[in-house]
Amino acid sequence: MLPGTARAWEFMTKTAQDLFGRYGFEPIYTPLFEHTEVFTRGIGEATDIVSKEMYTFEDRSGRSLTLRPEGTAGVVRAALEHGLAAQGSSAKLYYAGPMFRYERPQKGRMRQFWQIGAEVLGAAEPSTDAEIITLLVRFFESVGIPLDRMTLLLNSMGDEACRPAYRERVRQFILQKGAELCEECNRRADTNPLRAFDCKNPECVAVMADAPLLRDSLCDECAEHYESVKRHLDLVGIAYVEAPRLVRGLDYYTRTVFEVQVTHGLGSQNAIGGGGRYDRLMQEYGGPPTPGLGFALGFERTLLALEAAGVDVGAAPRTDVYVAAVDADVRPAAFVTAARLRDAGMAASLDHQARSLKSQFKQADRLGARLVVVIGPDELASGQVTIRNMDTKDETRAAVDDVVVAVRSRLG
Ligand code: HAM
């Protein structure tokens, strides 16, 4: 990340720290790589991520390790290992950092990309689903994505009571329509039939439009949960579009899934964030039944969406005041003055290359300094400096000893 992008990343992570903190989330940082099993078990062997996209390697003692393709698996693994949501307690955690997937690179899709994510462990209530969805939407609003360019898609994936029978119906449907579907979708019939809803092939999309929908065969508990999530979103005015074919690319989901897509600037990789509930994931790792849910958002895609909307994030560092030295003799005094201004919390710059006074003023202008403190030999001898206002061109004198107070009061 070059400085312009890195500043945008810092702006987004700071926004997340502030906003997520207000929702009661605490930071967690998990390793960039884990035992491969953490991901294969959690995300699912038959997903694209695990079967095609992981960076897996052996370490010197022959253990299989994998660069994390996403953040949830590591957070849940760590929470179990350290008892973060033990015995009926709950944990609200957020993270930010790079993820790795061996995907075909294109606009908005890279092999190392950056996510900001949040997970709630130990919360089963549908109001938590609505809370975390609200948080995701508010984040995008806070960084500047216009509301009319985002669509929140919502669906329920059911649970172990209603999904297996539905999965079987989709399998039968795929087998029946096999001739009209691509090879991959045919293969999916046995490994992961619901993934066929995610196939980008236009013929498959057309065929799958007639496939049975889980919405019509949710069990009573899942249907009630889904209705309650929607009611809670309505209460806080979060607009959503029901997307009965939204399945998402990870196997750990139960019940609620959601995705935020943008309408401009991203082409086919238009999902800037997504997530859902994963009530069985902790058990997959051998832990006690612990419901969970969360989301992750993609930094690069969010940035592209912001650029498309003409929003400039991550402004360059500002210079409040420039300290100019008239000649070589007063340079040490300029050096000390800049240090004092910085220690007092102001953004100060100065020249280290013995430039002429004229080019120091040019540089002050380029840096956008509002004031220039000019240190000259005669004035310094009488314990004074000149402070020039770069907008009005007014010049005033101040005592060297009072320069911090004088500059601060002129900056307002
Ligand atoms: P995901 O949908 O795979 O979910 O990724 C979340 C976001 O990461 C996507 O919406 C997208 O913006 C970004 N993203 C994914 N792959 C790439 C890529 N190759 N290049 C650039 N951006 C990408 C998860 O990762 C889940 N862990 C979310 C979650 C958390 N579910 C529950 N808790």
Boltz pocket constraint, residues with backbone or C-beta under 6 A from the ligand:
constraints:
  - pocket:
      binder: B
      contacts: [[A, 69], [A, 70], [A, 71], [A, 72], [A, 101], [A, 103], [A, 108], [A, 109], [A, 110], [A, 111], [A, 112], [A, 113], [A, 114], [A, 115], [A, 117], [A, 118], [A, 119], [A, 249], [A, 250], [A, 260], [A, 271], [A, 272], [A, 273], [A, 274], [A, 275], [A, 276], [A, 277], [A, 293], [A, 294], [A, 295], [A, 296], [A, 297], [A, 298], [A, 299], [A, 300], [A, 301]]
      max_distance: 6.0
